[in-house]
Amino acid sequence: MPLTAELAERLRLPQYPRSAAYDPDWALANLMGPNALWLTEALASVMDLRPGMRVLDLGCGKALSSIFLAREFDVQVWATDLWISANENWGRIQAAGVADRVFPIHAEAHNLPFAKGFFDAAVSLDAYHYFGTADLYIATYAQLVKPGGQLGIVVPGLRAEFLGDVPAHLAPHWDWEFATFHSPEWWSRHWARTGQVTVEHADVVPDGWREWALWLEVCRDAGYHYSPSDLALLEADAGEHFAFSRILARRPLP
Ligand SMILES: C[S@@+](CC[C@H](N)C(=O)[O-])C[C@H]1O[C@@H](n2cnc3c(N)ncnc32)[C@H](O)[C@@H]1O
């Protein structure tokens, strides 16, 4: 059943004017976590995307971010994912009218079928933390873009690393896999110390935790899949620790 006008209005955020033009039912029906359009718009706002660029979307899930980037910035996108098949994404890409510039690929992040330096930019939304916390992975990601190419991620994270144990107010809602959630400073150092990239931007998405909670509330109220424990965690935290880390780096020129 389509969203009520009231619920649709709650998802129309002034900070994401491009996302607001998309059908919220489409975003909800294809959700795999936080709102992929908002994350993509937040990352794109700190990137330099030009028409015709070749962009890797790594861990694209149901390819909403890839479709968004192709439509909004007229870039070509290789929509690459492990859990979602290329067949499934191809159907969504065709239906969205971007079959001429979004190409679905089924691949694992450590075994990607792309030539080194093929891309002008790579993005990864709510996915890079599944494989990119390993010290060596940035070299795999970075070599896919040409020298000077951009590498962006937005991932669920923390404002700052915990100094000790998980804070007591979060412990009841804590999932051990949140060990992959890190601060912008952590990601920045994690990448910069390898010398493989130059970090240009590392911050938290402004109000990201509030938007995440809002999204979960609307999913709940509209009868879509959502995680009650994630919502409880965000409410208990009230923006003290949880955030979306947004990092942009470039592969150095020779
Ligand atoms: C939480 S989903 C997010 C999907 C999408 N980016 C979004 O925001 O809706 C995480 C995605 O990461 C992808 N992923 C996780 N581990 C991966 C790996 N080793 N190689 C490629 N993709 C991976 C999964 O296939 C999944 O679609």
The ligand as an SDF file (V2000), in Angstrom:
LIG
                    3D

 27 29  0  0  0  0  0  0  0  0999 V2000
   23.5860   -2.9170    4.4790 C   0  0  0  0  0  0  0  0  0  0  0  0
   23.7550   -3.3350    2.8020 S   0  0  0  0  0  0  0  0  0  0  0  0
   23.7360   -1.7140    2.0480 C   0  0  0  0  0  0  0  0  0  0  0  0
   23.3960   -1.7720    0.6040 C   0  0  0  0  0  0  0  0  0  0  0  0
   23.2820   -0.4270   -0.0990 C   0  0  0  0  0  0  0  0  0  0  0  0
   24.5470    0.2230   -0.2600 N   0  0  0  0  0  0  0  0  0  0  0  0
   22.2900    0.4570    0.6200 C   0  0  0  0  0  0  0  0  0  0  0  0
   22.7370    1.4590    1.2290 O   0  0  0  0  0  0  0  0  0  0  0  0
   21.1070    0.1520    0.5610 O   0  0  0  0  0  0  0  0  0  0  0  0
   25.4480   -3.8020    2.6860 C   0  0  0  0  0  0  0  0  0  0  0  0
   25.8480   -4.2840    1.3000 C   0  0  0  0  0  0  0  0  0  0  0  0
   27.2340   -4.5670    1.3400 O   0  0  0  0  0  0  0  0  0  0  0  0
   27.4680   -5.6300    0.4620 C   0  0  0  0  0  0  0  0  0  0  0  0
   28.6610   -6.3670    0.8570 N   0  0  0  0  0  0  0  0  0  0  0  0
   28.9700   -6.8360    2.0920 C   0  0  0  0  0  0  0  0  0  0  0  0
   30.1110   -7.5230    2.0570 N   0  0  0  0  0  0  0  0  0  0  0  0
   30.5450   -7.4950    0.7690 C   0  0  0  0  0  0  0  0  0  0  0  0
   31.6650   -8.0200    0.0840 C   0  0  0  0  0  0  0  0  0  0  0  0
   32.5800   -8.7420    0.7390 N   0  0  0  0  0  0  0  0  0  0  0  0
   31.7790   -7.7910   -1.2370 N   0  0  0  0  0  0  0  0  0  0  0  0
   30.8480   -7.0500   -1.8930 C   0  0  0  0  0  0  0  0  0  0  0  0
   29.7660   -6.5200   -1.3070 N   0  0  0  0  0  0  0  0  0  0  0  0
   29.6180   -6.7350    0.0070 C   0  0  0  0  0  0  0  0  0  0  0  0
   26.2670   -6.5250    0.5850 C   0  0  0  0  0  0  0  0  0  0  0  0
   26.0980   -7.2900   -0.5830 O   0  0  0  0  0  0  0  0  0  0  0  0
   25.1420   -5.5380    0.8640 C   0  0  0  0  0  0  0  0  0  0  0  0
   24.3410   -5.2860   -0.2570 O   0  0  0  0  0  0  0  0  0  0  0  0
  1  2  1  0
  2  3  1  0
  2 10  1  0
  3  4  1  0
  4  5  1  0
  5  6  1  0
  5  7  1  0
  7  8  2  0
  7  9  1  0
 10 11  1  0
 11 12  1  0
 11 26  1  0
 12 13  1  0
 13 14  1  0
 13 24  1  0
 14 15  1  0
 14 23  1  0
 15 16  2  0
 16 17  1  0
 17 18  1  0
 17 23  2  0
 18 19  1  0
 18 20  2  0
 20 21  1  0
 21 22  2  0
 22 23  1  0
 24 25  1  0
 24 26  1  0
 26 27  1  0
M  CHG  2   2   1   9  -1
M  END
$$$$
